[in-house]
């Protein structure tokens, strides 16, 4: 179970989803990295219409994502598994992929 994040090829700043330009240096070249865990920073419960628990997760230095928490209670500071696969069972944090296309593990130009 992993989530693909993006790092600027020039300065190394992390991002999710993939940006058009780096917010630090303005470069448009990114490399991908996989993360499999994140630390819960904040949670909120959405009652209607779907009764979901959402969280802000720190998945890498400077990289935060919003995830749907599944199958259990999560507390701030707790480390959880992250996935972009909607069909994974278990106690995970689900983050939809940033696009519908497959991301290659190589430098993007």
C-alpha positions as CSV (number, residue, x, y, z in Angstrom):
1,X,0.0,0.0,0.0
2,X,1.6,3.3,-1.1
3,X,0.8,6.8,-2.2
4,X,2.8,8.6,-4.9
5,X,4.0,12.1,-4.0
6,X,6.2,14.5,-6.0
7,X,9.5,16.1,-5.3
8,X,11.0,19.1,-7.2
9,X,14.0,17.9,-9.2
10,X,15.8,21.2,-8.5
11,X,15.2,22.0,-4.8
12,X,13.6,18.8,-3.5
13,X,10.4,20.4,-2.1
14,X,7.6,17.8,-1.8
15,X,4.1,18.2,-3.0
16,X,0.8,16.4,-3.5
17,X,-1.0,16.4,-5.9
18,X,1.6,17.1,-8.6
19,X,1.9,20.8,-9.2
20,X,2.5,22.6,-12.4
21,X,5.5,24.5,-10.9
22,X,7.4,24.2,-7.7
23,X,6.1,26.7,-5.1
24,X,9.7,27.2,-3.8
25,X,11.9,27.6,-6.9
26,X,9.5,27.7,-9.9
27,X,10.9,24.6,-11.6
28,X,8.6,22.4,-13.6
29,X,10.6,19.1,-13.3
30,X,9.4,16.6,-10.7
31,X,10.4,13.1,-9.6
32,X,8.1,10.7,-7.9
33,X,8.5,9.0,-4.5
34,X,6.3,6.5,-2.7
35,X,5.2,6.8,0.9
36,X,3.4,4.2,2.9
37,X,2.8,5.9,6.2
38,X,1.6,9.3,7.5
39,X,1.1,10.9,10.9
40,X,-2.4,12.1,11.8
41,X,-2.4,15.8,12.5
42,X,-6.1,16.7,12.7
43,X,-9.3,14.8,12.2
44,X,-12.9,15.7,11.6
45,X,-16.1,13.7,11.3
46,X,-18.6,14.4,8.4
47,X,-22.0,13.3,9.5
48,X,-24.2,13.8,6.5
49,X,-24.6,12.3,4.0
50,X,-21.8,9.7,4.1
51,X,-20.6,9.6,7.8
52,X,-16.9,9.8,7.0
53,X,-13.8,10.6,9.1
54,X,-11.3,12.8,7.4
55,X,-7.8,13.6,8.5
56,X,-4.8,15.8,7.6
57,X,-1.8,13.6,7.4
58,X,1.9,14.6,7.3
59,X,3.3,12.0,4.9
60,X,6.7,13.5,4.2
61,X,8.5,16.7,5.3
62,X,6.4,19.6,4.1
63,X,3.8,17.2,2.4
64,X,0.3,17.1,3.9
65,X,-2.7,15.2,2.4
66,X,-6.3,15.0,3.3
67,X,-7.4,11.3,3.7
68,X,-10.5,9.3,4.5
69,X,-9.8,7.2,7.6
70,X,-11.1,3.7,7.5
71,X,-11.9,1.0,10.0
72,X,-11.0,2.4,13.3
73,X,-10.4,5.4,15.5
74,X,-7.3,7.4,14.9
75,X,-5.7,9.9,17.2
76,X,-3.5,13.0,16.4
77,X,0.1,11.9,16.5
78,X,-0.7,8.3,15.5
79,X,1.1,6.8,12.5
80,X,-1.2,5.2,9.9
81,X,-0.8,3.3,6.6
82,X,-1.7,5.3,3.5
83,X,-3.0,4.0,0.2
84,X,-4.4,5.3,-3.0
85,X,-6.2,2.0,-3.6
86,X,-9.9,2.4,-2.9
87,X,-10.4,-1.4,-2.5
88,X,-7.9,-2.1,0.3
89,X,-9.3,-3.6,3.5
90,X,-8.0,-2.9,7.0
91,X,-7.3,0.1,9.1
92,X,-5.9,2.6,6.6
93,X,-6.0,6.2,5.4
94,X,-7.3,6.4,1.8
95,X,-6.1,9.2,-0.5
96,X,-7.4,9.3,-4.0
97,X,-4.7,9.3,-6.7
98,X,-3.8,12.8,-8.1
99,X,-4.8,11.7,-11.6
100,X,-6.3,8.8,-13.4
101,X,-3.1,8.0,-15.3
102,X,-0.3,5.7,-14.1
103,X,2.7,7.6,-12.7
104,X,6.1,6.3,-13.7
105,X,9.0,6.2,-11.2
106,X,11.2,8.4,-13.2
107,X,12.0,12.1,-13.6
108,X,9.2,14.0,-15.2
109,X,10.1,16.5,-17.9
